[in-house]
Amino acid sequence: MNKAIWLGLLASTIAFAAADPQRPALEAAMHRWTMAVNAQDVNTLNAVMTVDVQLLDETTTVTGRDAAIRTLREVAARGQLVATTREITIAKDVAWRVGGFTQSRKNGDVHALGPTIEIWTRVKGTWKLHRQLAPGLISPKDLLTRPSLKEPVLDSPKN
């Protein structure tokens, strides 16, 4: 295949991905979801999740908006949640995001972190979270096996 054809394919692929008119609305919904979790904003959570939303990790599956909101309140009580995005793919009325999360305690120590994959669906023109797989978010494994470096050491040996 000659260089002109390859360059044409690459340019059209980049233009198609960059010109997706749904991406800004989807990214805004994803941002609203993360902010609503941290703020424990029930009204916004209701608006950005499907009725049959599922939150999954390696040990727990939470099904339904009411159960998800209760679980997310518990998640938010453990500390600030930060979501990162590696990839967003949109296919008509379904999209998925591959990324990660970090959750920090009030003193700044990282409490939980891990990869995520989310499935979003467009319902009556609005993007809503339909499924989220985030190992360690619902049932975190405590990452701290020692006291925080910010805490005083009370039992160090005296020489």
Secondary structure as a PSIPRED ss2 file (coil, helix, strand):
# PSIPRED VFORMAT (PSIPRED V4.0)

   1 M C   1.000  0.000  0.000
   2 N C   1.000  0.000  0.000
   3 K H   0.000  1.000  0.000
   4 A H   0.000  1.000  0.000
   5 I H   0.000  1.000  0.000
   6 W H   0.000  1.000  0.000
   7 L H   0.000  1.000  0.000
   8 G H   0.000  1.000  0.000
   9 L H   0.000  1.000  0.000
  10 L H   0.000  1.000  0.000
  11 A H   0.000  1.000  0.000
  12 S H   0.000  1.000  0.000
  13 T H   0.000  1.000  0.000
  14 I H   0.000  1.000  0.000
  15 A H   0.000  1.000  0.000
  16 F H   0.000  1.000  0.000
  17 A H   0.000  1.000  0.000
  18 A H   0.000  1.000  0.000
  19 A C   1.000  0.000  0.000
  20 D C   1.000  0.000  0.000
  21 P C   1.000  0.000  0.000
  22 Q C   1.000  0.000  0.000
  23 R H   0.000  1.000  0.000
  24 P H   0.000  1.000  0.000
  25 A H   0.000  1.000  0.000
  26 L H   0.000  1.000  0.000
  27 E H   0.000  1.000  0.000
  28 A H   0.000  1.000  0.000
  29 A H   0.000  1.000  0.000
  30 M H   0.000  1.000  0.000
  31 H H   0.000  1.000  0.000
  32 R H   0.000  1.000  0.000
  33 W H   0.000  1.000  0.000
  34 T H   0.000  1.000  0.000
  35 M H   0.000  1.000  0.000
  36 A H   0.000  1.000  0.000
  37 V H   0.000  1.000  0.000
  38 N H   0.000  1.000  0.000
  39 A H   0.000  1.000  0.000
  40 Q C   1.000  0.000  0.000
  41 D C   1.000  0.000  0.000
  42 V H   0.000  1.000  0.000
  43 N H   0.000  1.000  0.000
  44 T H   0.000  1.000  0.000
  45 L H   0.000  1.000  0.000
  46 N H   0.000  1.000  0.000
  47 A H   0.000  1.000  0.000
  48 V H   0.000  1.000  0.000
  49 M E   0.000  0.000  1.000
  50 T E   0.000  0.000  1.000
  51 V E   0.000  0.000  1.000
  52 D E   0.000  0.000  1.000
  53 V E   0.000  0.000  1.000
  54 Q E   0.000  0.000  1.000
  55 L E   0.000  0.000  1.000
  56 L E   0.000  0.000  1.000
  57 D C   1.000  0.000  0.000
  58 E C   1.000  0.000  0.000
  59 T C   1.000  0.000  0.000
  60 T C   1.000  0.000  0.000
  61 T E   0.000  0.000  1.000
  62 V E   0.000  0.000  1.000
  63 T E   0.000  0.000  1.000
  64 G C   1.000  0.000  0.000
  65 R H   0.000  1.000  0.000
  66 D H   0.000  1.000  0.000
  67 A H   0.000  1.000  0.000
  68 A H   0.000  1.000  0.000
  69 I H   0.000  1.000  0.000
  70 R H   0.000  1.000  0.000
  71 T H   0.000  1.000  0.000
  72 L H   0.000  1.000  0.000
  73 R H   0.000  1.000  0.000
  74 E H   0.000  1.000  0.000
  75 V H   0.000  1.000  0.000
  76 A H   0.000  1.000  0.000
  77 A H   0.000  1.000  0.000
  78 R C   1.000  0.000  0.000
  79 G C   1.000  0.000  0.000
  80 Q E   0.000  0.000  1.000
  81 L E   0.000  0.000  1.000
  82 V E   0.000  0.000  1.000
  83 A E   0.000  0.000  1.000
  84 T E   0.000  0.000  1.000
  85 T E   0.000  0.000  1.000
  86 R E   0.000  0.000  1.000
  87 E E   0.000  0.000  1.000
  88 I E   0.000  0.000  1.000
  89 T E   0.000  0.000  1.000
  90 I E   0.000  0.000  1.000
  91 A E   0.000  0.000  1.000
  92 K C   1.000  0.000  0.000
  93 D C   1.000  0.000  0.000
  94 V E   0.000  0.000  1.000
  95 A E   0.000  0.000  1.000
  96 W E   0.000  0.000  1.000
  97 R E   0.000  0.000  1.000
  98 V E   0.000  0.000  1.000
  99 G E   0.000  0.000  1.000
 100 G E   0.000  0.000  1.000
 101 F E   0.000  0.000  1.000
 102 T E   0.000  0.000  1.000
 103 Q E   0.000  0.000  1.000
 104 S E   0.000  0.000  1.000
 105 R C   1.000  0.000  0.000
 106 K C   1.000  0.000  0.000
 107 N C   1.000  0.000  0.000
 108 G C   1.000  0.000  0.000
 109 D C   1.000  0.000  0.000
 110 V E   0.000  0.000  1.000
 111 H E   0.000  0.000  1.000
 112 A E   0.000  0.000  1.000
 113 L E   0.000  0.000  1.000
 114 G E   0.000  0.000  1.000
 115 P E   0.000  0.000  1.000
 116 T E   0.000  0.000  1.000
 117 I E   0.000  0.000  1.000
 118 E E   0.000  0.000  1.000
 119 I E   0.000  0.000  1.000
 120 W E   0.000  0.000  1.000
 121 T E   0.000  0.000  1.000
 122 R E   0.000  0.000  1.000
 123 V E   0.000  0.000  1.000
 124 K C   1.000  0.000  0.000
 125 G C   1.000  0.000  0.000
 126 T E   0.000  0.000  1.000
 127 W E   0.000  0.000  1.000
 128 K E   0.000  0.000  1.000
 129 L E   0.000  0.000  1.000
 130 H E   0.000  0.000  1.000
 131 R E   0.000  0.000  1.000
 132 Q E   0.000  0.000  1.000
 133 L E   0.000  0.000  1.000
 134 A C   1.000  0.000  0.000
 135 P C   1.000  0.000  0.000
 136 G C   1.000  0.000  0.000
 137 L C   1.000  0.000  0.000
 138 I C   1.000  0.000  0.000
 139 S C   1.000  0.000  0.000
 140 P C   1.000  0.000  0.000
 141 K C   1.000  0.000  0.000
 142 D C   1.000  0.000  0.000
 143 L C   1.000  0.000  0.000
 144 L C   1.000  0.000  0.000
 145 T C   1.000  0.000  0.000
 146 R C   1.000  0.000  0.000
 147 P C   1.000  0.000  0.000
 148 S C   1.000  0.000  0.000
 149 L C   1.000  0.000  0.000
 150 K C   1.000  0.000  0.000
 151 E C   1.000  0.000  0.000
 152 P C   1.000  0.000  0.000
 153 V C   1.000  0.000  0.000
 154 L C   1.000  0.000  0.000
 155 D C   1.000  0.000  0.000
 156 S C   1.000  0.000  0.000
 157 P C   1.000  0.000  0.000
 158 K C   1.000  0.000  0.000
 159 N C   1.000  0.000  0.000
